[in-house]
């Protein structure tokens, strides 16, 4: 397979999900919760998020209060009835420091950059915080294109964000791959747009779904390198 571009999801693929930062804030706000409890609440309500955004896309609408609604549901899931908490969460997540990068990210980005393969990001996150996250981790220069959730191309799993990224890179879908941490919007959206899809599953939660799947299952981002053309990295391509 010829690969002319590599596109990534952001949250859960390159940077850890933002909820890893939330327990400390909840304690400051007077509602301490464990990281496990926070993870569980997000796992439930993120399914609502994707269902709701799917309905919005089908109706051709945007919701300017999309993330506020998510945080209201998260607070309820955490059994926090303080109406100030969703507002605090909304403000915090719009300005908070970038969550940590996963340990396998920097070496992979460096390898691909050396191979001179164009890279891009397609994320549900809005543009401003996405840009800030990349800048804080000093990896902005690795990416030639960023398509964010508020750019007007719709949201994954719609194919339009993928087409927008490929158009900016002048690359055909069959010559690009996309790596994300969700089967539905990441792999599903990539396949709908004609890209090869890779699922990064560091905790191996979806191993049973990888058999005969229409995506490549990765336990670590390092495994991605075995699928990339070695010649370019060695200066031969």
Secondary structure, DSSP 4 states (H G I P E B T S, - for coil): ----EEEE-SBTTTB--GGGGHHHHHHHTT----HHHHHHHHHHHHHHHHHHHHHHHHHT---TTHHHHHHHHHHHHTT---HHHHHHHHHHHHHSPPPPBPTTHHHHHHHHHHTT-EEEEE-SS-HHHHHHHHHHTT-GGG-SEEE-TTSSS--TTSTHHHHHHHHHHT--GGGEEEEES-IIIIIHHHHHTT-EEEEE-TT-SSGGG-TT-SSEEESSGGGGGGGS-HHHHTT--
